[in-house]
Amino acid sequence: EAGVAQSPRYKIIEKRQSVAFWCNPISGHATLYWYQQILGQGPKLLIQFQNNGVVDDSQLPKDRFSAERLKGVDSTLKIQPAKLEDSAVYLCASSKTGTGQPQHFGDGTRLSIL
Amino acid sequence: AQKVTQAQTEISVVEKEDVTLDCVYETRDTTYYLFWYKQPPSGELVFLIRRNSFDEQNEISGRYSWNFQKSTSSFNFTITASQVVDSAVYFCALSDLEVSSSNTGKLIFGQGTTLQVKP
């Protein structure tokens, strides 16, 4: 079974620029998550999708972050404009529907803001 | 509010030593799930184990074992005869068991414990 795919693996941009990350979940996984992991901390949920609908975006900085999952499969996360504090690893995860299902993570995108 | 605390920031052991990683959690829910994930230097979070709040039976899987004690809100993880390949950051996480308008089943992670196993 193919795992969660993310791209790019690394990204370096200057502050105030925009950036986009892409995620392809495990086939058949209806739930998709985006997490932000700042160095030395545990991942923090940014947004959760169930198929193409948003379940939880309470911790998404909506003034600069946006995400979509138009066809209920792939997802993109965008930051515009980027700030220095957005430097982090952005992790995508997917799971089967149902409570307590293990989330399976991609390799992440390491974002550095100069 | 839900919270997971991993008090050990870094642990260093010599290969073949046993090591226990501590996890303490807080939740008002009576039903929930607990998880352990491993994050090697490559960055990917690897799922290790899930335990639900109804099941306090301890589990052993090869060199790994988990000790869940609801009375002390702890879910500790032990690696027996550690190996260099066990070097990674280990995360404990908590999730609601029942999904509602306020509980989405998201994972609440601890800060992580960095384990270094020296040869």
gemmi code that builds the backbone of each chain (N, CA, C; Angstrom):
import gemmi

chains = {
    "A": [
        ("GLU", (0.860, -1.205, 0.000), (0.000, 0.000, 0.000), (0.882, 1.236, 0.000)),
        ("ALA", (0.630, 2.140, -0.959), (1.414, 3.368, -1.016), (1.046, 4.246, 0.168)),
        ("GLY", (2.058, 4.954, 0.678), (1.837, 5.821, 1.823), (1.341, 7.185, 1.404)),
        ("VAL", (1.304, 8.102, 2.361), (0.904, 9.477, 2.087), (2.055, 10.180, 1.367)),
        ("ALA", (1.718, 10.804, 0.250), (2.732, 11.503, -0.546), (2.612, 13.003, -0.344)),
        ("GLN", (3.755, 13.649, -0.142), (3.778, 15.098, 0.008), (4.858, 15.682, -0.881)),
        ("SER", (4.615, 16.895, -1.361), (5.651, 17.637, -2.079), (5.416, 19.124, -1.905)),
        ("PRO", (6.469, 19.954, -1.990), (7.862, 19.514, -2.097), (8.379, 19.007, -0.761)),
        ("ARG", (9.556, 18.494, -0.742), (10.170, 18.004, 0.485), (10.759, 19.165, 1.292)),
        ("TYR", (11.302, 20.126, 0.598), (11.876, 21.330, 1.226), (11.461, 22.562, 0.423)),
        ("LYS", (11.336, 23.678, 1.138), (11.012, 24.934, 0.474), (11.610, 26.076, 1.267)),
        ("ILE", (12.291, 26.965, 0.546), (12.852, 28.162, 1.168), (12.280, 29.363, 0.441)),
        ("ILE", (11.668, 30.271, 1.193), (11.109, 31.480, 0.596), (11.426, 32.664, 1.493)),
        ("GLU", (11.209, 33.852, 0.966), (11.371, 35.051, 1.782), (10.024, 35.433, 2.377)),
        ("LYS", (10.094, 36.142, 3.496), (8.839, 36.557, 4.137), (8.023, 37.417, 3.165)),
        ("ARG", (6.728, 37.296, 3.316), (5.724, 37.968, 2.489), (5.495, 37.279, 1.148)),
        ("GLN", (6.306, 36.267, 0.816), (6.027, 35.494, -0.397), (4.950, 34.461, -0.103)),
        ("SER", (4.469, 33.816, -1.137), (3.460, 32.778, -0.979), (4.073, 31.412, -1.277)),
        ("VAL", (3.442, 30.374, -0.726), (3.941, 29.009, -0.922), (2.759, 28.050, -0.856)),
        ("ALA", (2.883, 26.940, -1.552), (1.821, 25.931, -1.553), (2.420, 24.548, -1.381)),
        ("PHE", (1.706, 23.721, -0.629), (2.119, 22.338, -0.382), (1.023, 21.416, -0.910)),
        ("TRP", (1.454, 20.259, -1.356), (0.508, 19.289, -1.921), (0.557, 17.975, -1.159)),
        ("CYS", (-0.595, 17.327, -1.042), (-0.678, 16.047, -0.339), (-1.609, 15.092, -1.076)),
        ("ASN", (-1.148, 13.865, -1.224), (-1.988, 12.796, -1.763), (-2.119, 11.710, -0.706)),
        ("PRO", (-3.301, 11.500, -0.158), (-3.465, 10.552, 0.952), (-3.432, 9.098, 0.488)),
        ("ILE", (-3.469, 8.208, 1.453), (-3.562, 6.777, 1.140), (-4.918, 6.511, 0.491)),
        ("SER", (-4.905, 5.692, -0.537), (-6.133, 5.396, -1.266), (-7.207, 4.856, -0.334)),
        ("GLY", (-8.394, 5.441, -0.422), (-9.503, 4.975, 0.404), (-9.645, 5.678, 1.736)),
        ("HIS", (-8.679, 6.505, 2.075), (-8.758, 7.249, 3.337), (-9.571, 8.514, 3.128)),
        ("ALA", (-10.723, 8.590, 3.813), (-11.605, 9.731, 3.621), (-11.182, 10.950, 4.435)),
        ("THR", (-10.451, 10.720, 5.504), (-10.081, 11.833, 6.385), (-8.639, 12.264, 6.122)),
        ("LEU", (-8.466, 13.566, 5.973), (-7.139, 14.117, 5.697), (-6.860, 15.253, 6.664)),
        ("TYR", (-5.626, 15.295, 7.153), (-5.223, 16.284, 8.150), (-3.973, 17.022, 7.670)),
        ("TRP", (-3.900, 18.303, 8.027), (-2.663, 19.070, 7.897), (-2.225, 19.491, 9.295)),
        ("TYR", (-0.962, 19.193, 9.611), (-0.386, 19.576, 10.897), (0.801, 20.513, 10.659)),
        ("GLN", (1.035, 21.376, 11.618), (2.246, 22.197, 11.638), (3.116, 21.730, 12.792)),
        ("GLN", (4.387, 21.451, 12.510), (5.293, 21.025, 13.559), (6.470, 21.996, 13.619)),
        ("ILE", (6.470, 22.822, 14.652), (7.577, 23.741, 14.882), (8.694, 22.980, 15.571)),
        ("LEU", (9.923, 23.339, 15.269), (11.095, 22.639, 15.791), (11.021, 22.469, 17.298)),
        ("GLY", (11.165, 21.224, 17.752), (11.176, 20.949, 19.183), (9.800, 20.776, 19.796)),
        ("GLN", (8.772, 20.794, 18.978), (7.409, 20.648, 19.484), (6.699, 19.490, 18.796)),
        ("GLY", (5.571, 19.089, 19.398), (4.738, 18.093, 18.751), (3.894, 18.732, 17.658)),
        ("PRO", (3.404, 17.936, 16.715), (2.555, 18.481, 15.658), (1.282, 19.092, 16.207)),
        ("LYS", (0.818, 20.149, 15.558), (-0.421, 20.821, 15.943), (-1.346, 20.831, 14.730)),
        ("LEU", (-2.592, 20.400, 14.932), (-3.534, 20.331, 13.819), (-3.866, 21.719, 13.294)),
        ("LEU", (-3.781, 21.863, 11.967), (-4.220, 23.093, 11.317), (-5.635, 22.933, 10.774)),
        ("ILE", (-5.882, 21.842, 10.054), (-7.174, 21.642, 9.428), (-7.410, 20.158, 9.206)),
        ("GLN", (-8.668, 19.762, 9.299), (-9.069, 18.378, 9.102), (-10.220, 18.334, 8.096)),
        ("PHE", (-10.081, 17.480, 7.083), (-11.121, 17.279, 6.069), (-11.739, 15.889, 6.233)),
        ("GLN", (-13.035, 15.806, 5.990), (-13.720, 14.532, 5.830), (-14.262, 14.569, 4.401)),
        ("ASN", (-13.690, 13.720, 3.540), (-13.931, 13.823, 2.091), (-13.541, 15.238, 1.656)),
        ("ASN", (-14.415, 16.027, 1.072), (-14.008, 17.368, 0.652), (-14.562, 18.450, 1.565)),
        ("GLY", (-15.117, 18.061, 2.713), (-15.651, 19.025, 3.664), (-14.726, 19.252, 4.837)),
        ("VAL", (-14.705, 20.485, 5.356), (-13.860, 20.831, 6.502), (-14.547, 20.410, 7.799)),
        ("VAL", (-13.837, 19.632, 8.610), (-14.360, 19.192, 9.908), (-13.891, 20.117, 11.025)),
        ("ASP", (-12.629, 20.534, 10.941), (-12.045, 21.359, 12.009), (-10.980, 22.242, 11.415)),
        ("ASP", (-11.161, 23.533, 11.467), (-10.118, 24.488, 11.052), (-9.949, 25.557, 12.114)),
        ("SER", (-10.245, 25.197, 13.362), (-10.231, 26.178, 14.448), (-8.848, 26.758, 14.724)),
        ("GLN", (-7.785, 26.033, 14.380), (-6.438, 26.523, 14.648), (-5.717, 26.967, 13.371)),
        ("LEU", (-6.443, 27.141, 12.312), (-5.859, 27.605, 11.055), (-5.875, 29.128, 11.029)),
        ("PRO", (-4.706, 29.774, 10.878), (-4.664, 31.252, 10.779), (-5.260, 31.686, 9.444)),
        ("LYS", (-6.522, 31.926, 9.432), (-7.251, 32.074, 8.175), (-6.907, 33.364, 7.420)),
        ("ASP", (-6.235, 34.294, 8.097), (-5.854, 35.509, 7.395), (-4.721, 35.247, 6.414)),
        ("ARG", (-3.996, 34.132, 6.595), (-2.862, 33.875, 5.707), (-2.823, 32.436, 5.184)),
        ("PHE", (-3.475, 31.522, 5.878), (-3.465, 30.116, 5.486), (-4.801, 29.746, 4.849)),
        ("SER", (-4.713, 28.901, 3.820), (-5.926, 28.352, 3.214), (-5.630, 26.925, 2.778)),
        ("ALA", (-6.677, 26.117, 2.727), (-6.507, 24.730, 2.296), (-7.761, 24.284, 1.568)),
        ("GLU", (-7.561, 23.355, 0.650), (-8.713, 22.821, -0.070), (-8.492, 21.356, -0.411)),
        ("ARG", (-9.606, 20.683, -0.604), (-9.573, 19.265, -0.995), (-10.768, 19.068, -1.919)),
        ("LEU", (-10.625, 19.599, -3.122), (-11.757, 19.768, -4.016), (-12.463, 18.468, -4.391)),
        ("LYS", (-11.760, 17.441, -4.724), (-12.390, 16.208, -5.182), (-12.359, 15.124, -4.113)),
        ("GLY", (-12.068, 15.513, -2.881), (-12.066, 14.543, -1.802), (-10.878, 13.610, -1.789)),
        ("VAL", (-9.836, 13.954, -2.577), (-8.639, 13.109, -2.583), (-7.441, 13.977, -2.233)),
        ("ASP", (-6.776, 14.552, -3.267), (-5.612, 15.398, -3.027), (-6.008, 16.660, -2.275)),
        ("SER", (-5.005, 17.237, -1.616), (-5.239, 18.490, -0.896), (-4.051, 19.418, -1.082)),
        ("THR", (-4.320, 20.713, -1.052), (-3.252, 21.707, -1.060), (-3.422, 22.640, 0.129)),
        ("LEU", (-2.300, 23.031, 0.700), (-2.246, 24.000, 1.783), (-1.432, 25.188, 1.293)),
        ("LYS", (-1.970, 26.381, 1.448), (-1.288, 27.578, 0.951), (-1.062, 28.573, 2.091)),
        ("ILE", (0.060, 29.270, 2.007), (0.364, 30.347, 2.936), (0.638, 31.598, 2.105)),
        ("GLN", (-0.108, 32.651, 2.405), (0.077, 33.905, 1.671), (-0.440, 35.077, 2.487)),
        ("PRO", (0.406, 36.003, 2.900), (1.864, 36.025, 2.778), (2.524, 35.301, 3.955)),
        ("ALA", (3.695, 34.744, 3.722), (4.398, 34.007, 4.765), (5.063, 34.955, 5.766)),
        ("LYS", (5.091, 34.509, 7.025), (5.788, 35.236, 8.080), (6.930, 34.369, 8.603)),
        ("LEU", (7.863, 34.991, 9.293), (9.015, 34.262, 9.824), (8.566, 33.105, 10.726)),
        ("GLU", (7.503, 33.336, 11.507), (7.054, 32.311, 12.457), (6.391, 31.112, 11.781)),
        ("ASP", (6.222, 31.165, 10.462), (5.657, 30.025, 9.738), (6.718, 28.978, 9.417)),
        ("SER", (7.966, 29.249, 9.735), (9.020, 28.263, 9.518), (8.715, 27.029, 10.363)),
        ("ALA", (8.548, 25.890, 9.712), (8.112, 24.673, 10.398), (8.107, 23.533, 9.387)),
        ("VAL", (7.784, 22.351, 9.882), (7.510, 21.221, 9.000), (5.993, 21.082, 8.902)),
        ("TYR", (5.488, 20.974, 7.695), (4.056, 20.812, 7.467), (3.798, 19.360, 7.093)),
        ("LEU", (3.043, 18.707, 7.949), (2.784, 17.285, 7.809), (1.360, 17.041, 7.349)),
        ("CYS", (1.213, 16.154, 6.404), (-0.100, 15.715, 5.968), (-0.310, 14.289, 6.480)),
        ("ALA", (-1.510, 13.994, 6.924), (-1.835, 12.649, 7.403), (-3.207, 12.252, 6.867)),
        ("SER", (-3.452, 10.970, 6.791), (-4.776, 10.500, 6.388), (-5.165, 9.297, 7.231)),
        ("SER", (-6.463, 9.053, 7.304), (-6.949, 7.910, 8.065), (-8.267, 7.437, 7.467)),
        ("LYS", (-8.636, 6.219, 7.838), (-9.952, 5.717, 7.479), (-10.993, 6.462, 8.309)),
        ("THR", (-12.229, 6.407, 7.887), (-13.303, 7.045, 8.634), (-13.550, 6.301, 9.937)),
        ("GLY", (-13.859, 7.063, 10.997), (-14.157, 6.428, 12.273), (-13.245, 6.928, 13.362)),
        ("THR", (-13.764, 6.978, 14.564), (-12.962, 7.501, 15.672), (-11.829, 6.544, 16.021)),
        ("GLY", (-10.729, 7.126, 16.424), (-9.597, 6.331, 16.873), (-8.816, 5.646, 15.786)),
        ("GLN", (-9.127, 5.925, 14.521), (-8.358, 5.300, 13.445), (-6.941, 5.879, 13.444)),
        ("PRO", (-5.926, 5.042, 13.352), (-4.557, 5.565, 13.306), (-4.373, 6.501, 12.113)),
        ("GLN", (-3.688, 7.600, 12.348), (-3.370, 8.512, 11.264), (-2.010, 8.124, 10.707)),
        ("HIS", (-1.923, 8.117, 9.388), (-0.686, 7.767, 8.705), (-0.132, 9.033, 8.069)),
        ("PHE", (1.138, 9.304, 8.342), (1.741, 10.582, 7.980), (2.661, 10.464, 6.767)),
        ("GLY", (2.744, 11.572, 6.029), (3.736, 11.701, 4.972), (5.067, 12.163, 5.546)),
        ("ASP", (6.055, 12.347, 4.667), (7.387, 12.771, 5.108), (7.434, 14.233, 5.512)),
        ("GLY", (6.434, 15.012, 5.113), (6.401, 16.414, 5.490), (7.131, 17.322, 4.517)),
        ("THR", (6.810, 18.607, 4.614), (7.526, 19.651, 3.858), (8.173, 20.569, 4.868)),
        ("ARG", (9.500, 20.696, 4.771), (10.219, 21.585, 5.681), (10.282, 22.962, 5.050)),
        ("LEU", (9.625, 23.939, 5.678), (9.552, 25.303, 5.159), (10.454, 26.222, 5.966)),
        ("SER", (11.312, 26.927, 5.266), (12.174, 27.924, 5.900), (11.841, 29.296, 5.329)),
        ("ILE", (11.611, 30.249, 6.217), (11.291, 31.615, 5.811), (12.492, 32.493, 6.119)),
        ("LEU", (12.986, 33.196, 5.095), (14.171, 34.051, 5.288), (13.769, 35.508, 5.511)),
    ],
    "B": [
        ("ALA", (-9.684, 20.889, 29.270), (-8.983, 20.784, 27.997), (-8.074, 19.559, 28.006)),
        ("GLN", (-7.846, 19.041, 26.821), (-6.975, 17.881, 26.719), (-5.513, 18.309, 26.665)),
        ("LYS", (-4.667, 17.503, 27.277), (-3.237, 17.825, 27.306), (-2.429, 16.553, 27.452)),
        ("VAL", (-1.290, 16.513, 26.786), (-0.370, 15.389, 26.899), (0.986, 15.938, 27.322)),
        ("THR", (1.567, 15.345, 28.345), (2.859, 15.803, 28.858), (3.888, 14.685, 28.785)),
        ("GLN", (4.970, 14.978, 28.107), (6.126, 14.076, 28.083), (7.254, 14.844, 28.757)),
        ("ALA", (7.460, 14.546, 30.031), (8.371, 15.347, 30.832), (9.832, 15.174, 30.424)),
        ("GLN", (10.152, 14.031, 29.853), (11.543, 13.768, 29.452), (11.785, 14.394, 28.076)),
        ("THR", (12.652, 15.386, 28.027), (12.953, 16.029, 26.760), (13.909, 15.170, 25.941)),
        ("GLU", (14.988, 14.720, 26.595), (15.974, 13.899, 25.913), (16.433, 12.784, 26.830)),
        ("ILE", (16.637, 11.611, 26.240), (17.176, 10.465, 26.970), (18.303, 9.880, 26.140)),
        ("SER", (19.412, 9.573, 26.799), (20.533, 8.953, 26.113), (20.877, 7.650, 26.815)),
        ("VAL", (20.937, 6.566, 26.077), (21.286, 5.264, 26.643), (22.334, 4.610, 25.761)),
        ("VAL", (22.927, 3.573, 26.303), (23.883, 2.775, 25.547), (23.146, 1.556, 25.012)),
        ("GLU", (23.491, 1.149, 23.821), (22.842, 0.017, 23.177), (22.711, -1.165, 24.143)),
        ("LYS", (21.554, -1.831, 24.049), (21.184, -2.999, 24.855), (20.598, -2.624, 26.212)),
        ("GLU", (20.637, -1.368, 26.577), (19.957, -0.954, 27.802), (18.449, -0.888, 27.551)),
        ("ASP", (17.671, -1.070, 28.621), (16.223, -0.863, 28.541), (15.947, 0.616, 28.816)),
        ("VAL", (14.900, 1.138, 28.188), (14.567, 2.549, 28.401), (13.046, 2.710, 28.410)),
        ("THR", (12.561, 3.540, 29.331), (11.125, 3.807, 29.437), (10.847, 5.275, 29.156)),
        ("LEU", (9.900, 5.515, 28.277), (9.474, 6.869, 27.934), (8.137, 7.129, 28.630)),
        ("ASP", (8.068, 8.240, 29.351), (6.882, 8.536, 30.147), (5.885, 9.400, 29.377)),
        ("CYS", (4.613, 9.164, 29.654), (3.544, 9.973, 29.056), (2.428, 10.106, 30.074)),
        ("VAL", (2.041, 11.333, 30.354), (0.923, 11.604, 31.245), (-0.074, 12.461, 30.476)),
        ("TYR", (-1.344, 12.163, 30.632), (-2.342, 12.888, 29.853), (-3.441, 13.442, 30.752)),
        ("GLU", (-4.144, 14.435, 30.235), (-5.291, 15.027, 30.921), (-6.459, 15.090, 29.952)),
        ("THR", (-7.605, 14.648, 30.400), (-8.814, 14.765, 29.604), (-10.026, 14.664, 30.507)),
        ("ARG", (-11.088, 15.334, 30.144), (-12.343, 15.246, 30.885), (-13.202, 14.102, 30.364)),
        ("ASP", (-12.822, 13.591, 29.199), (-13.593, 12.508, 28.606), (-13.359, 11.203, 29.369)),
        ("THR", (-14.375, 10.362, 29.385), (-14.223, 9.049, 30.009), (-13.794, 8.008, 28.987)),
        ("THR", (-13.981, 8.349, 27.716), (-13.587, 7.431, 26.649), (-12.666, 8.159, 25.678)),
        ("TYR", (-11.553, 7.536, 25.380), (-10.550, 8.188, 24.539), (-9.578, 7.134, 24.031)),
        ("TYR", (-8.729, 7.575, 23.085), (-7.666, 6.727, 22.571), (-6.313, 7.350, 22.915)),
        ("LEU", (-5.328, 6.502, 23.094), (-3.951, 6.933, 23.281), (-3.082, 6.278, 22.215)),
        ("PHE", (-2.084, 7.025, 21.754), (-1.216, 6.557, 20.678), (0.242, 6.836, 21.026)),
        ("TRP", (1.118, 6.049, 20.414), (2.544, 6.373, 20.375), (2.974, 6.386, 18.912)),
        ("TYR", (3.746, 7.435, 18.577), (4.327, 7.563, 17.251), (5.835, 7.737, 17.401)),
        ("LYS", (6.556, 7.274, 16.383), (8.009, 7.421, 16.321), (8.351, 8.332, 15.142)),
        ("GLN", (9.254, 9.281, 15.348), (9.679, 10.176, 14.272), (11.201, 10.066, 14.115)),
        ("PRO", (11.659, 9.247, 13.177), (13.103, 9.127, 12.937), (13.618, 10.394, 12.271)),
        ("PRO", (14.935, 10.501, 12.109), (15.509, 11.707, 11.492), (14.939, 12.038, 10.115)),
        ("SER", (14.428, 11.058, 9.407), (13.843, 11.318, 8.090), (12.593, 12.190, 8.178)),
        ("GLY", (11.953, 12.232, 9.341), (10.839, 13.159, 9.539), (9.456, 12.563, 9.542)),
        ("GLU", (9.286, 11.376, 8.966), (7.953, 10.797, 8.899), (7.520, 10.267, 10.261)),
        ("LEU", (6.304, 10.553, 10.661), (5.750, 10.020, 11.905), (5.236, 8.610, 11.642)),
        ("VAL", (5.740, 7.656, 12.401), (5.369, 6.262, 12.208), (4.500, 5.806, 13.366)),
        ("PHE", (3.313, 5.299, 13.040), (2.382, 4.822, 14.052), (2.943, 3.560, 14.703)),
        ("LEU", (2.923, 3.508, 16.048), (3.416, 2.343, 16.777), (2.289, 1.555, 17.423)),
        ("ILE", (1.418, 2.254, 18.167), (0.388, 1.542, 18.900), (-0.791, 2.460, 19.213)),
        ("ARG", (-1.961, 1.857, 19.341), (-3.171, 2.544, 19.793), (-3.776, 1.748, 20.947)),
        ("ARG", (-4.249, 2.458, 21.923), (-4.906, 1.824, 23.060), (-6.155, 2.621, 23.378)),
        ("ASN", (-7.316, 1.964, 23.588), (-8.495, 2.713, 23.985), (-8.661, 2.673, 25.500)),
        ("SER", (-9.420, 3.597, 26.014), (-9.510, 3.805, 27.461), (-10.210, 2.666, 28.188)),
        ("PHE", (-10.862, 1.773, 27.430), (-11.536, 0.642, 28.067), (-10.561, -0.501, 28.356)),
        ("ASP", (-9.448, -0.480, 27.681), (-8.564, -1.624, 27.706), (-7.260, -1.279, 28.415)),
        ("GLU", (-7.132, -1.695, 29.668), (-5.927, -1.394, 30.420), (-4.926, -2.537, 30.396)),
        ("GLN", (-5.176, -3.512, 29.568), (-4.240, -4.628, 29.473), (-2.949, -4.155, 28.838)),
        ("ASN", (-1.856, -4.436, 29.492), (-0.574, -4.041, 28.932), (-0.235, -4.901, 27.721)),
        ("GLU", (0.593, -4.344, 26.862), (0.863, -5.034, 25.603), (2.357, -5.113, 25.346)),
        ("ILE", (2.758, -6.221, 24.782), (4.160, -6.413, 24.403), (4.185, -6.772, 22.922)),
        ("SER", (5.081, -6.107, 22.206), (5.268, -6.401, 20.789), (6.753, -6.420, 20.510)),
        ("GLY", (7.323, -7.582, 20.484), (8.763, -7.694, 20.274), (9.524, -7.036, 21.409)),
        ("ARG", (10.341, -6.039, 21.071), (11.121, -5.352, 22.104), (10.345, -4.186, 22.728)),
        ("TYR", (9.152, -3.912, 22.212), (8.343, -2.805, 22.697), (7.298, -3.311, 23.693)),
        ("SER", (7.031, -2.523, 24.719), (5.912, -2.817, 25.616), (5.320, -1.500, 26.093)),
        ("TRP", (4.007, -1.565, 26.416), (3.294, -0.369, 26.819), (2.556, -0.633, 28.112)),
        ("ASN", (2.598, 0.322, 29.029), (1.965, 0.205, 30.339), (0.949, 1.323, 30.487)),
        ("PHE", (-0.339, 0.963, 30.370), (-1.424, 1.937, 30.465), (-2.038, 1.841, 31.844)),
        ("GLN", (-2.049, 2.946, 32.596), (-2.655, 2.984, 33.916), (-3.611, 4.155, 33.972)),
        ("LYS", (-4.890, 3.842, 33.909), (-5.914, 4.881, 33.903), (-5.940, 5.640, 35.227)),
        ("SER", (-5.632, 4.959, 36.317), (-5.702, 5.580, 37.641), (-4.712, 6.723, 37.790)),
        ("THR", (-3.600, 6.628, 37.071), (-2.583, 7.683, 37.138), (-2.486, 8.467, 35.837)),
        ("SER", (-3.407, 8.204, 34.909), (-3.418, 8.881, 33.605), (-2.056, 8.798, 32.928)),
        ("SER", (-1.524, 7.595, 32.887), (-0.208, 7.421, 32.269), (-0.232, 6.313, 31.219)),
        ("PHE", (0.605, 6.490, 30.219), (0.699, 5.515, 29.127), (2.163, 5.453, 28.731)),
        ("ASN", (2.942, 4.689, 29.491), (4.383, 4.657, 29.304), (4.819, 3.590, 28.303)),
        ("PHE", (5.959, 3.833, 27.694), (6.448, 2.996, 26.599), (7.868, 2.549, 26.933)),
        ("THR", (8.094, 1.247, 26.874), (9.422, 0.704, 27.206), (10.017, -0.013, 26.002)),
        ("ILE", (11.274, 0.287, 25.748), (12.032, -0.436, 24.721), (13.047, -1.300, 25.461)),
        ("THR", (12.994, -2.578, 25.230), (13.916, -3.525, 25.848), (15.097, -3.768, 24.923)),
        ("ALA", (16.265, -3.837, 25.494), (17.477, -4.091, 24.694), (17.554, -3.123, 23.518)),
        ("SER", (17.673, -1.852, 23.833), (17.623, -0.809, 22.810), (18.709, -0.992, 21.751)),
        ("GLN", (18.407, -0.504, 20.556), (19.330, -0.567, 19.432), (19.517, 0.830, 18.853)),
        ("VAL", (20.607, 1.013, 18.144), (20.893, 2.321, 17.552), (19.740, 2.785, 16.665)),
        ("VAL", (19.095, 1.846, 15.975), (17.996, 2.214, 15.071), (16.770, 2.737, 15.815)),
        ("ASP", (16.757, 2.567, 17.133), (15.638, 3.100, 17.919), (15.775, 4.596, 18.147)),
        ("SER", (16.927, 5.160, 17.796), (17.146, 6.596, 17.981), (16.138, 7.382, 17.146)),
        ("ALA", (15.349, 8.208, 17.826), (14.273, 8.956, 17.166), (13.608, 9.846, 18.204)),
        ("VAL", (12.641, 10.627, 17.757), (11.774, 11.358, 18.675), (10.481, 10.562, 18.793)),
        ("TYR", (10.043, 10.339, 20.015), (8.838, 9.563, 20.268), (7.749, 10.477, 20.816)),
        ("PHE", (6.569, 10.381, 20.212), (5.446, 11.212, 20.612), (4.316, 10.358, 21.157)),
        ("CYS", (3.754, 10.821, 22.242), (2.529, 10.275, 22.796), (1.398, 11.197, 22.359)),
        ("ALA", (0.234, 10.634, 22.058), (-0.875, 11.464, 21.586), (-2.196, 10.949, 22.137)),
        ("LEU", (-3.165, 11.845, 22.209), (-4.480, 11.566, 22.784), (-5.546, 11.965, 21.773)),
        ("SER", (-6.613, 11.185, 21.698), (-7.702, 11.525, 20.793), (-9.026, 11.121, 21.416)),
        ("ASP", (-10.080, 11.888, 21.087), (-11.412, 11.547, 21.566), (-11.865, 10.242, 20.956)),
        ("LEU", (-12.672, 9.506, 21.706), (-13.224, 8.268, 21.164), (-14.563, 8.521, 20.510)),
        ("GLU", (-15.309, 9.461, 21.069), (-16.638, 9.744, 20.519), (-16.603, 11.086, 19.794)),
        ("VAL", (-16.947, 11.050, 18.531), (-16.941, 12.282, 17.740), (-18.242, 13.035, 17.956)),
        ("SER", (-18.122, 14.323, 18.186), (-19.304, 15.163, 18.335), (-18.983, 16.490, 17.676)),
        ("SER", (-19.854, 17.476, 17.894), (-19.618, 18.779, 17.279), (-18.352, 19.430, 17.817)),
        ("SER", (-17.959, 19.047, 19.035), (-16.760, 19.658, 19.612), (-15.572, 18.718, 19.607)),
        ("ASN", (-15.821, 17.456, 19.370), (-14.719, 16.491, 19.337), (-14.606, 15.923, 17.936)),
        ("THR", (-13.502, 16.172, 17.287), (-13.364, 15.735, 15.907), (-12.451, 14.536, 15.754)),
        ("GLY", (-11.942, 14.024, 16.856), (-11.030, 12.906, 16.767), (-9.608, 13.324, 16.445)),
        ("LYS", (-9.309, 14.606, 16.528), (-7.942, 15.050, 16.211), (-6.986, 14.560, 17.284)),
        ("LEU", (-5.724, 14.464, 16.925), (-4.692, 14.028, 17.851), (-4.114, 15.231, 18.588)),
        ("ILE", (-3.984, 15.094, 19.893), (-3.288, 16.070, 20.712), (-1.955, 15.433, 21.083)),
        ("PHE", (-0.866, 16.033, 20.614), (0.455, 15.463, 20.817), (1.155, 16.070, 22.020)),
        ("GLY", (2.020, 15.265, 22.636), (2.951, 15.787, 23.621), (4.111, 16.463, 22.915)),
        ("GLN", (5.067, 16.943, 23.708), (6.206, 17.665, 23.152), (7.230, 16.730, 22.521)),
        ("GLY", (7.147, 15.460, 22.840), (8.086, 14.500, 22.290), (9.287, 14.270, 23.203)),
        ("THR", (9.825, 13.062, 23.129), (11.052, 12.696, 23.846), (12.069, 12.224, 22.822)),
        ("THR", (13.224, 12.876, 22.814), (14.291, 12.477, 21.897), (15.116, 11.378, 22.539)),
        ("LEU", (15.124, 10.236, 21.910), (15.898, 9.097, 22.409), (17.143, 8.923, 21.558)),
        ("GLN", (18.287, 8.919, 22.217), (19.545, 8.650, 21.522), (20.123, 7.357, 22.070)),
        ("VAL", (20.326, 6.406, 21.197), (20.932, 5.137, 21.591), (22.345, 5.093, 21.019)),
        ("LYS", (23.309, 5.035, 21.911), (24.713, 5.042, 21.478), (25.238, 3.620, 21.359)),
        ("PRO", (26.082, 3.391, 20.377), (26.635, 2.033, 20.204), (27.614, 1.672, 21.322)),
    ],
}
model = gemmi.Model(1)
for chain_id, residues in chains.items():
    chain = gemmi.Chain(chain_id)
    for i, (resn, *xyz) in enumerate(residues, 1):
        res = gemmi.Residue()
        res.name, res.seqid = resn, gemmi.SeqId(i, " ")
        for name, pos in zip(("N", "CA", "C"), xyz):
            atom = gemmi.Atom()
            atom.name, atom.element = name, gemmi.Element(name[0])
            atom.pos, atom.b_iso = gemmi.Position(*pos), 0.0
            res.add_atom(atom)
        chain.add_residue(res)
    model.add_chain(chain)
structure = gemmi.Structure()
structure.add_model(model)
structure.setup_entities()
